[in-house]
Amino acid sequence: RAWKVLSESPVETILFLAHTETDGSLGKPALEALGAARSLNAALPGSTLVAGFVGEIVQAAANQIVGCGAAKFFGVAGAEFAQSRYATDAAAAEALCKASGATIVIAPGTSRFARCLAGVAQRVGGRADTHVTGVSVQGDNVAVNRWYYRQRMEAVLQRSQRSWFIVVDPGSQPVWQGEAGTAAVESVAVALADSARR
């Protein structure tokens, strides 16, 4: 008897990852990345969208996008995460990726995240693409448009490796707009060594 094995597309968990501004809100680059994450979620049947935040205060950011359709909201908050610092940002992003079970991470290409997310991808056994200007689904596969050589060449890439970090260039996506409200944020604890607080 011959058996036919049907390959199934992986069920993706899409983590929208953002850091907060000094007032606890999300800036324009983050809202652009959220728009890309929502579009990908809509185009991938069975996928789940979740959100994760890093900052001194994260509740305001979650409340700002409560209407985005995320199934869960995760946060790493505290005075240690108020400012941009590789050690604390990387530890927080790693913890959020693990807590959410993310297979795809979409984040804004701010200087703060551009500095640390490639390292986070290495920590979780994933891959990272920066300078992404478009995210789409081609067939059953996620594809990204990425700039190379000082924005003189553009390529369309697909990856089977997960977790996949997609860092979206600011100004390349429409800003997400939606109703604010009150979100339930699941706090994610991060143990920091003294050397990480310098």
Secondary structure, DSSP 4 states (H G I P E B T S, - for coil): ----PPP-PPPPEEEEEEE--TTS---HHHHHHHHHHHHHHHHSTT-EEEEEEEES--HHHHHHTGGG--SEEEEEESGGGSS--HHHHHHHHHHHHHHHT-SEEEEE--HHHHHHHHHHHHHTT-EEEEEEEEEEEETTEEEEEEEETTTTEEEEE----SSEEEEEPTTSSPPP--------EEE------GGGG-
